[in-house]
Amino acid sequence: MIEIPRAALTADLIAQQAEFFSFGTNDLTQTTFGISRDDAETGFLQEYLAKHILPEKTVRDARPGRVGKLMRVV
């Protein structure tokens, strides 16, 4: 399972050896933004959302232009 940015960026190399892989978008999103599971709901993330530093619950969003861009690179 591809769950960290480095693995996403080297998925072409991983694919040469693996028969199958998938993306773990929750963990991939968290590691891309450097946000832990604890912070996602109870830490600084709530303040970032309230102040519109992050426009939405980014830790659950793998849309193009964000974490989805890492997945498209593959």
N, C-alpha and C positions, 0 to 999 in steps of 0.2 A: 504494500500500500504506500502510495506517495503522500507523505504527510509533512514534509519540511521543504522549504524553498529550494535548497540545494538539490534535493532529489527531483523536484519538478524541472529544474534547469538541466539536469543530466538524464532525464527520462529516456532519451534516445539511446544512451549507453546501457541503461538498465534493461530496456526492451530487447537488446541483443542477447541477453541471457535469460530473461524471464518469459515464461509462456503467457502470463497475464498479469496486469496490475491495474489498480484503480486508485482514484484520488480520495484521500481522507480530507474532505473540504473543511471540516470543523477544525481539525488540528493544523491543517495547512494555513487556514486563515489566521488562527491564533499565532502561529510562529512567524507568519509574514508580517503581522503588525506588532509582534512582540508583546502580546497580551495573554496572560495566563487565564486558565479557567476560573480561578478565584476572582481575578480582576474583572472578568467579563460581566459579572452581575453584581458584585458588591464593592468593588474598588473604585479606582479613579475613572474607569470607563463611564460610569453613570454621570460624573461631572462633565466629561468630554461630550457626551451626548446632550446634556442639558445646555451646555454652552455652544453647541453646534460646531465643536472642533471636529467631531466625526458626525456626519449628517444622519446616520441611522445605525442600527445595530450591526455594525460592520463585521463583527465576529460571526455572524450568520449569513453573510452576503458574499457569494462567490461570483458576482456578476462580472461581465467583461469590464476591463479597465482597472480592476482591483485584483483579487486573487485569481479570477477567471483568466486574466492575462498570463499568469504563470502557466495555467493549464493549456492555453492556446499555443504557447511556445513549443510544447511537445508536438 
